[in-house]
Amino acid sequence: MTAAAPTWPAEFAEGYRAAGWWRRETFGGMLRERAGAHPDRIAIVDPTGGPDGGRRTWTYGELDLRADRMGPG
């Protein structure tokens, strides 16, 4: 069973769309768009996730590739 998505008051949603913060896109669509336009830009930083205890980063291209590998195939 899938949980229902949260709803927002109409005035919040309208304001967010007018400001450009909500673009009616899915996360997967956003990731694919960013990866196509900027594959080498850093998308996520984990300050404690590196092999030497330092920061670990993932680019949009890396995330997009990993998402494709995880998807139904």
Helices and strands as residue ranges (DSSP letters): H 10-19, H 27-37, E 42-46, E 56-59, H 60-70
